[in-house]
C-alpha cells in the first residue's frame, strides 16, 4: 500500500482551505444579492421581447408589509404585466411617443410582502438595443417607509447600498412559433442556472486539488 507523503498532504490541506474560503465567499455574495430588489430574464437579447422577473424581498425591521413596487422602464415600445392575485398593475404610458415609461404594482388591502417573504413581479417588455439596462425601483411599505433602489455601481465595480436592478443583454433572440410560444416564467430557469454555477465552481476547485496532489506526489 502506498501512502501520501507529507508534502502532498500539505498541498491538499492548502487547496481544501482555499476551496472552503471560495465557497463561503460565493454563498455570502449570493445571500447579500438576494436581499436586494433583483431582475432576471431568460435569453434576454438587445431588441428582443423578454419576460422580466423582479424579485422583491420584504426587509422591514418593524414588520411592515411591502405594499407597492414602482419600476422605471427604459421607454419600452410595448409592455404587458402578468396577472398577480392580490395585486393590481398600472402602466405609465407616453401616448405621444408610443412608449411605456414605468409600471406600478399595488397590493390590495390586507395584502403585501412580509419581512420573511419575497414576491416575484413579472412583466413582458420589448428590450432596447443596449448591452445593459437599468430598472430603478421604488419599494413602499405599509408604514409609509420608502426605499429607492436606484444607485449606480460604485467606481471600481463595488456595489452601493441600494443598487438599481440591472440586466445584461447577452442572449440570442428567439423567434416564437405557434407550437413553441415564448416562455412566460423565467425565475425557475434563473434559479437552476445559479445552482449550476455554484456546482461548477465547486467541481473546478476539486479538480485543482486533485491535480496539485498528483503533481506534488510525482515530484516527491
HELIX and SHEET records of a PDB file:
HELIX    1   1 UNK A    6  UNK A   34  1                                  29    
HELIX    2   2 UNK A  187  UNK A  219  1                                  33    
SHEET    1   A 4 UNK A  38  UNK A  40  0                                        
SHEET    2   A 4 UNK A  49  UNK A  57 -1                                        
SHEET    3   A 4 UNK A 118  UNK A 126 -1                                        
SHEET    4   A 4 UNK A  79  UNK A  81 -1                                        
SHEET    1   B 5 UNK A  87  UNK A  94  0                                        
SHEET    2   B 5 UNK A  99  UNK A 107 -1                                        
SHEET    3   B 5 UNK A  66  UNK A  76 -1                                        
SHEET    4   B 5 UNK A 137  UNK A 141 -1                                        
SHEET    5   B 5 UNK A 146  UNK A 149 -1                                        
SHEET    1   C 2 UNK A 132  UNK A 135  0                                        
SHEET    2   C 2 UNK A 165  UNK A 168 -1                                        
END                                                                             
